[in-house]
């Protein structure tokens, strides 16, 4: 046996293992510079953020740490934008102004992931006034860690790009009010209107280290709608003496189902869900009031208008059918916490998909449509004024966990679950590599 034989055998064995076990780990490998930065710096930073989540609007320590990190990376940082939000600017010659946004708030969830670094943080909820556990149950710790990694890479590679880079650290995404708050604080008047906007979200439904981008709408628009139904109270034994809001509410609920089923094109997605129906106090009393609470989802403004107009038309006219006078017709209110759909610029998405195929490898880039109608408040940064943008996803669950779930093991936990967990290294580094590749492509050195 020659000295080369063990080496050749080891290579053969390694290839054989990859063939039967899979090559997801190799495919998800970070670029050398980002891999090194994760090992030496970003990994510990991610653990810090995961251990110290903060609720929407009170992300004070997170914002303070992000300001410190981005300042250290050479950016000019402005704090207190729209509350706890911050903006970091790096000017590097002539060229476009590109924004990259990361959200930073956690959720009022007690972590039960079993991770050695699981959060045990608590805060007083600004909504309830009660002390609650807090967890990064949606992966925002990945987003802000990747933003720091992106800042460090762009600073180190300043000779490779030209223009102005705007990093946006956004509060209160979980309550879909943070982006609007930053815009109301004159974000673009103060720092400039971006030519292009970028953002990403980690996904437990994708294999860790992959990048997913679609040409159209990665997130739906969401409207919160309340319908107040007025009735005339009466004894339950004498229904003819009143106007029953529960019966009328039930008729409205059923009639609302026709909006998607019969008024919306079968090729257009839309959702109208009645999540709450409250009325009455006792078995034998006909109430004089009922309240319906709805969530309405869509992927474009035309569908949104059709659904919202239809809800009001149905509710008000069902009141007339019930014989209510004009001053007692149902009242429909659309909450100001509503968000428009996230819509990618198709040409830009296709352009960046090719960039990611070239830099990350075709086996790490996908174009999977979302299976649900989740919503985001990022469109407040890109809708008015309109800004070309791409919102992409980065995988966060290991191939081993997917395989185990497929074979009857623990299912992969969804976002907002106390069991939610992310494989941090491939997720964070993929976020950095994809964002940096996009920025270098969009901001070529002059």
Phi, psi and omega per residue, in radians:
X1 nan 2.202 3.117
X2 -1.370 2.930 -3.138
X3 -1.155 -0.441 -3.126
X4 -1.320 -0.357 -3.046
X5 -1.036 -0.838 3.116
X6 -1.047 -0.615 -3.134
X7 -1.180 -0.774 3.125
X8 -1.131 -0.679 3.129
X9 -1.126 -0.705 3.139
X10 -1.116 -0.705 3.128
X11 -1.132 -0.717 3.107
X12 -1.100 -0.742 -3.138
X13 -1.118 -0.724 3.121
X14 -1.079 -0.750 3.131
X15 -1.136 -0.665 3.141
X16 -1.132 -0.720 3.114
X17 -1.086 -0.773 3.134
X18 -1.071 -0.646 -3.107
X19 -1.105 -0.732 -3.064
X20 -1.589 -0.536 -3.085
X21 -1.593 -0.535 -3.103
X22 1.965 2.812 -3.062
X23 -2.028 0.414 -3.050
X24 -1.078 -0.647 -3.123
X25 -1.124 -0.759 3.127
X26 -1.149 -0.728 -3.114
X27 -1.119 -0.513 -3.076
X28 -1.586 0.168 -3.092
X29 -1.097 2.387 3.120
X30 -1.375 2.835 3.008
X31 -1.080 2.665 -3.058
X32 -0.958 -0.746 -3.099
X33 -1.159 -0.719 -3.127
X34 -1.288 -0.650 3.074
X35 -1.042 -0.783 3.127
X36 -1.104 -0.750 -3.121
X37 -1.152 -0.617 3.108
X38 -1.151 -0.795 -3.115
X39 -1.110 -0.662 -3.031
X40 -1.610 -0.368 -3.000
X41 -2.534 -0.957 -2.976
X42 -1.169 -0.570 3.137
X43 -1.045 -0.789 3.112
X44 -1.175 -0.624 3.116
X45 -1.144 -0.737 3.096
X46 -1.023 -0.816 3.141
X47 -1.036 -0.697 3.095
X48 -1.049 -0.845 -3.125
X49 -1.130 -0.672 -3.128
X50 -1.142 -0.647 -3.128
X51 -1.324 -0.299 -3.013
X52 -2.260 0.982 3.133
X53 -1.271 2.729 3.114
X54 -2.384 2.590 -3.087
X55 -1.298 2.822 3.113
X56 -0.933 2.355 3.088
X57 1.384 -0.210 3.107
X58 -2.204 0.708 3.139
X59 -1.508 0.816 -2.981
X60 -1.118 -0.870 -3.106
X61 -1.227 -0.614 3.083
X62 -1.102 -0.792 3.126
X63 -1.096 -0.701 3.128
X64 -1.087 -0.756 3.140
X65 -1.188 -0.693 3.118
X66 -1.126 -0.681 3.096
X67 -1.082 -0.736 3.119
X68 -1.094 -0.792 -3.094
X69 -1.145 -0.779 -3.079
X70 -1.274 -0.572 3.038
X71 -1.123 -0.743 3.119
X72 -1.103 -0.457 3.119
X73 -1.466 0.070 3.048
X74 1.668 0.193 -3.134
X75 -1.626 2.627 3.017
X76 -1.524 2.007 -2.959
X77 -1.879 2.323 3.014
X78 -2.030 2.142 -3.126
X79 -1.691 2.946 3.048
X80 1.231 0.519 3.106
X81 -1.558 2.001 -3.103
X82 1.153 0.612 -3.102
X83 1.842 -1.970 -3.127
X84 -1.651 0.051 -3.119
X85 -1.205 2.782 3.074
X86 -2.505 2.746 -3.139
X87 -2.227 2.294 3.124
X88 -2.085 2.235 -3.061
X89 -2.080 2.359 2.956
X90 -2.247 2.060 3.085
X91 -1.695 2.264 -3.042
X92 -2.460 1.017 3.099
X93 1.540 -2.975 -3.127
X94 -1.286 2.586 3.116
X95 2.571 -3.089 -3.083
X96 -1.249 2.797 2.987
X97 -1.734 2.027 -3.107
X98 -2.038 2.324 3.094
X99 -1.854 2.560 3.013
X100 -2.278 2.168 -3.087
X101 -1.918 2.460 2.990
X102 -2.365 2.373 3.106
X103 -1.656 2.676 -2.940
X104 -2.259 -0.016 -3.036
X105 -1.506 2.662 3.061
X106 -1.748 -2.937 -3.069
X107 -2.222 2.669 3.084
X108 -1.344 1.225 -3.080
X109 -2.305 2.397 3.046
X110 -1.490 2.088 -3.060
X111 -1.234 2.295 3.106
X112 -2.319 0.601 -3.058
X113 -1.316 -0.370 -3.066
X114 1.439 0.038 3.121
X115 -1.179 2.590 3.127
X116 -1.148 -0.399 3.141
X117 -1.942 0.561 3.138
X118 -1.075 2.509 -3.127
X119 -1.246 2.397 2.961
X120 -2.144 0.334 -3.095
X121 -1.193 2.605 3.067
X122 -2.350 2.636 3.049
X123 -2.556 2.832 3.004
X124 -1.459 2.103 -3.106
X125 -1.165 2.253 3.068
X126 -1.193 -0.255 -3.131
X127 -1.546 -0.834 -3.045
X128 -1.767 -0.344 -3.062
X129 1.355 0.077 -3.133
X130 -1.761 2.630 3.065
X131 -1.317 2.287 -3.103
X132 -2.349 2.711 2.959
X133 -1.204 2.653 3.129
X134 -2.276 2.444 -3.073
X135 -2.527 2.542 2.940
X136 -1.437 1.334 -3.065
X137 -1.576 0.175 3.105
X138 -2.302 0.072 3.021
X139 1.491 0.282 3.128
X140 -1.157 -0.360 3.035
X141 -1.119 -0.583 3.042
X142 -1.123 -0.755 -3.052
X143 -1.095 -0.844 -3.069
X144 -1.292 -0.573 3.057
X145 -1.135 -0.743 3.104
X146 -1.129 -0.618 3.118
X147 -1.110 -0.720 3.075
X148 -1.100 -0.769 3.102
X149 -1.054 -0.712 3.088
X150 -1.085 -0.785 3.130
X151 -1.026 -0.763 -3.111
X152 -1.165 -0.675 3.117
X153 -1.203 -0.734 -3.113
X154 -1.189 -0.565 3.071
X155 -1.188 -0.717 -3.116
X156 -1.245 -0.363 -3.052
X157 -2.031 0.597 -3.058
X158 -1.061 -0.435 3.131
X159 -1.317 -0.105 -3.089
X160 -1.791 -0.013 -3.117
X161 -2.578 2.846 -3.124
X162 -2.545 2.367 -3.116
X163 2.424 -2.777 3.128
X164 -2.156 2.234 -3.128
X165 -1.857 2.176 3.119
X166 -1.966 2.024 3.077
X167 -1.773 2.184 -3.091
X168 -1.933 2.092 3.060
X169 -1.835 1.896 -2.940
X170 -1.750 2.354 3.013
X171 -1.517 2.921 2.840
X172 0.927 0.646 3.028
X173 -1.175 -0.632 -3.098
X174 -1.083 -0.378 3.068
X175 -1.833 0.174 3.131
X176 0.797 0.723 3.114
X177 -2.233 -0.160 -3.042
X178 -1.250 -0.752 -3.128
X179 -1.123 -0.754 3.126
X180 -1.094 -0.685 3.140
X181 -1.086 -0.694 3.120
X182 -1.200 -0.672 3.088
X183 -1.165 -0.691 3.097
X184 -1.133 -0.375 3.084
X185 -1.570 0.401 3.038
X186 1.067 0.805 -3.103
X187 -0.918 -0.938 -3.034
X188 -1.376 -0.533 3.064
X189 -1.108 -0.590 -3.095
X190 -1.470 -0.619 -2.978
X191 -2.090 -0.074 -3.124
X192 1.786 2.596 3.139
X193 -1.579 2.120 -3.100
X194 -1.107 2.574 2.984
X195 -1.352 -0.574 -3.137
X196 -2.533 2.510 3.081
X197 -2.086 2.501 3.106
X198 -2.264 2.578 3.023
X199 -2.795 2.769 3.033
X200 -2.534 2.836 3.070
X201 -2.304 2.372 3.032
X202 -1.268 2.552 -3.086
X203 -2.259 2.208 3.063
X204 -1.279 -0.221 -3.136
X205 -1.538 0.006 3.139
X206 -2.093 2.613 3.127
X207 -1.149 2.384 -3.071
X208 -0.953 2.312 3.094
X209 1.635 -0.167 3.097
X210 -1.481 2.775 3.087
X211 -2.127 2.262 -3.106
X212 -2.084 2.263 3.111
X213 -2.480 2.374 3.120
X214 -2.036 2.783 -3.080
X215 -1.420 -0.319 -3.010
X216 -2.006 -1.788 -2.982
X217 -2.047 1.828 3.104
X218 -1.317 -0.429 3.109
X219 -2.345 2.535 -3.134
X220 -1.408 2.838 2.894
X221 -1.427 2.646 -3.112
X222 -2.376 2.278 3.057
X223 -2.118 2.364 3.047
X224 -1.735 2.110 -3.023
X225 -2.157 2.340 3.045
X226 -1.998 2.360 3.051
X227 -2.082 2.042 3.070
X228 -1.721 2.116 -3.103
X229 -1.877 2.099 3.126
X230 -1.622 2.440 3.087
X231 -2.301 -2.936 3.038
X232 -2.168 2.032 -3.081
X233 -1.180 2.640 3.136
X234 -2.818 3.043 3.029
X235 -1.288 2.495 3.138
X236 -1.099 -0.370 3.121
X237 -1.480 -0.140 -3.118
X238 -2.292 1.091 -3.049
X239 -1.087 -0.423 -3.117
X240 -1.186 -0.277 -3.107
X241 -1.503 -0.088 -3.101
X242 -2.324 -3.002 3.014
X243 -2.197 1.927 -2.952
X244 -1.421 1.941 -3.130
X245 -1.241 -0.356 3.115
X246 -1.257 -0.757 3.082
X247 -1.109 -0.792 3.131
X248 -1.107 -0.722 3.097
X249 -1.066 -0.717 3.120
X250 -1.108 -0.686 3.103
X251 -1.144 -0.673 3.117
X252 -1.147 -0.762 3.124
X253 -0.991 -0.811 -3.116
X254 -1.194 -0.688 -3.128
X255 -1.166 -0.546 3.128
X256 -1.096 -0.435 -3.125
X257 -1.143 -0.369 -3.122
X258 -1.325 -0.280 -3.116
X259 -1.056 -0.919 3.137
X260 -1.335 -0.683 -3.038
X261 -1.267 -0.540 -2.999
X262 -2.257 -0.179 -3.125
X263 -1.995 -0.420 -3.140
X264 -1.654 2.396 3.117
X265 -0.980 2.419 3.125
X266 -1.025 -0.352 3.135
X267 -1.611 0.011 3.121
X268 -1.917 2.166 3.132
X269 -1.324 2.517 3.076
X270 -2.904 2.618 -3.138
X271 -2.409 2.331 2.960
X272 -2.221 1.895 -3.106
X273 -2.048 2.225 3.002
X274 -1.595 1.868 -3.053
X275 -1.627 -0.252 -3.092
X276 -2.622 2.424 3.110
X277 -2.442 1.929 -3.085
X278 -2.151 2.286 3.065
X279 -2.955 2.634 2.970
X280 1.477 2.824 -3.117
X281 -2.322 -0.328 -3.018
X282 -2.716 2.753 -3.056
X283 -0.964 -0.721 -2.947
X284 -1.931 0.453 3.093
X285 -2.117 2.194 2.999
X286 -1.464 2.076 -3.076
X287 -1.235 2.885 3.053
X288 -1.897 0.242 -3.092
X289 -2.809 2.456 2.999
X290 -2.425 2.625 -3.125
X291 -2.270 2.213 3.034
X292 -1.867 2.435 3.076
X293 -2.096 2.201 -3.021
X294 -2.142 2.636 2.843
X295 -2.060 2.381 -3.073
X296 -2.174 2.214 -3.070
X297 -2.132 2.567 -3.098
X298 -2.760 2.934 3.123
X299 -2.118 0.106 3.025
X300 -2.755 2.846 -3.026
X301 -1.204 -0.534 3.117
X302 -1.136 -0.771 3.105
X303 -1.125 -0.722 3.116
X304 -0.981 -0.837 -3.119
X305 -1.106 -0.745 3.135
X306 -1.029 -0.780 -3.084
X307 -1.235 -0.787 -3.109
X308 -1.189 -0.722 3.079
X309 -1.099 -0.703 -3.126
X310 -1.147 -0.665 3.124
X311 -1.073 -0.808 -3.134
X312 -1.154 -0.750 -3.139
X313 -1.040 -0.814 -3.114
X314 -1.142 -0.834 -3.074
X315 -1.087 -0.848 -3.086
X316 -1.146 -0.771 -3.073
X317 -1.328 -0.457 3.001
X318 -1.172 -0.530 3.024
X319 -1.114 -0.701 3.091
X320 -1.164 -0.692 3.103
X321 -1.031 -0.637 -3.127
X322 -1.330 -0.109 3.100
X323 1.543 0.289 3.113
X324 -1.268 2.517 3.045
X325 -1.207 2.835 -3.060
X326 -1.020 -0.564 -3.112
X327 -1.433 0.002 3.102
X328 -2.115 0.266 3.131
X329 -1.183 2.655 3.127
X330 -0.950 2.522 3.141
X331 -1.896 2.251 -3.122
X332 -1.957 2.188 -3.133
X333 -2.203 2.243 3.058
X334 -1.718 2.138 -3.071
X335 -1.156 2.621 3.069
X336 -1.371 0.033 3.025
X337 -1.535 0.143 3.118
X338 -1.228 2.687 3.128
X339 -2.318 2.513 3.060
X340 -1.300 2.913 3.106
X341 -1.200 2.614 3.006
X342 -1.488 2.056 -3.065
X343 -2.174 2.063 3.105
X344 -1.312 2.586 2.942
X345 -1.295 2.046 -2.980
X346 -1.067 -0.780 -3.115
X347 -1.117 -0.725 3.127
X348 -1.173 -0.694 3.127
X349 -1.089 -0.742 3.120
X350 -1.142 -0.675 3.128
X351 -1.103 -0.847 -3.107
X352 -1.232 -0.533 3.077
X353 -1.037 -0.737 3.129
X354 -1.181 -0.659 3.069
X355 -1.025 -0.780 -3.109
X356 -1.235 -0.621 3.048
X357 -1.067 -0.746 -3.102
X358 -1.210 -0.634 -3.034
X359 -1.656 -0.615 -3.091
X360 -1.729 -0.451 -3.067
X361 1.890 2.441 -3.083
X362 -1.059 -0.494 -3.097
X363 -1.310 -0.125 3.135
X364 -1.886 0.056 -3.084
X365 -2.080 2.211 -3.109
X366 -2.254 2.992 3.100
X367 -2.422 1.053 -3.107
X368 -1.528 2.260 3.059
X369 -1.268 2.544 3.097
X370 -1.113 2.493 -3.134
X371 -1.507 -0.298 -3.131
X372 -2.119 -2.891 -3.090
X373 -2.161 0.784 3.082
X374 -1.105 2.704 -3.064
X375 -2.174 2.879 -3.060
X376 -2.520 2.688 3.059
X377 -1.744 0.101 3.092
X378 -0.944 -0.588 -3.114
X379 -1.019 -0.333 3.080
X380 -1.116 -0.384 3.083
X381 -1.422 -0.307 -2.948
X382 -2.191 -0.098 -3.030
X383 -1.616 -0.757 -3.092
X384 -2.452 1.633 0.155
X385 -1.378 2.756 3.127
X386 -1.225 2.281 3.113
X387 -2.281 2.251 3.055
X388 -1.033 2.330 -3.052
X389 -2.654 2.786 3.014
X390 -2.365 2.212 3.062
X391 -1.990 2.058 -3.072
X392 -2.098 3.053 -3.139
X393 -2.131 2.645 3.074
X394 -2.155 2.305 -3.121
X395 -1.174 2.575 -3.092
X396 -2.310 -0.040 -3.095
X397 -1.951 2.362 -3.073
X398 -1.191 2.667 3.083
X399 -1.067 -0.580 3.138
X400 -1.127 -0.694 3.119
X401 -1.181 -0.663 3.081
X402 -1.127 -0.735 -3.135
X403 -1.138 -0.728 3.122
X404 -1.089 -0.745 3.124
X405 -1.112 -0.691 3.138
X406 -1.098 -0.556 -3.090
X407 -1.676 0.364 3.044
X408 1.668 0.081 3.110
X409 -1.413 -2.836 -3.128
X410 -1.078 2.333 3.075
X411 -1.198 2.706 3.083
X412 -1.250 2.149 -3.076
X413 -1.223 2.518 3.118
X414 -1.441 2.930 2.995
X415 -1.057 2.567 -3.135
X416 1.311 0.051 3.060
X417 -1.497 2.550 3.041
X418 -1.120 -0.272 3.139
X419 -1.628 -0.049 -3.083
X420 -1.009 2.365 3.060
X421 -2.677 2.710 -3.089
X422 -2.238 2.509 2.954
X423 -1.359 1.788 -2.904
X424 -1.141 -0.758 -3.027
X425 -1.085 -0.956 -3.128
X426 -1.142 -0.528 3.131
X427 -1.242 -0.878 -3.122
X428 -1.104 -0.817 -3.079
X429 -1.201 -0.596 3.066
X430 -1.150 -0.671 3.080
X431 -1.069 -0.740 3.115
X432 -1.173 -0.891 -3.081
X433 -1.048 -0.761 -3.114
X434 -1.167 -0.748 -3.113
X435 -1.175 -0.779 -3.141
X436 -1.109 -0.744 3.116
X437 -1.050 -0.740 3.121
X438 -1.112 -0.772 -3.102
X439 -1.156 -0.740 3.134
X440 -1.120 -0.566 3.105
X441 -1.273 -0.707 -3.067
X442 -1.430 -0.320 -3.080
X443 -2.201 1.061 -3.073
X444 -1.101 2.602 3.134
X445 -1.146 2.310 -3.094
X446 -1.408 nan nan
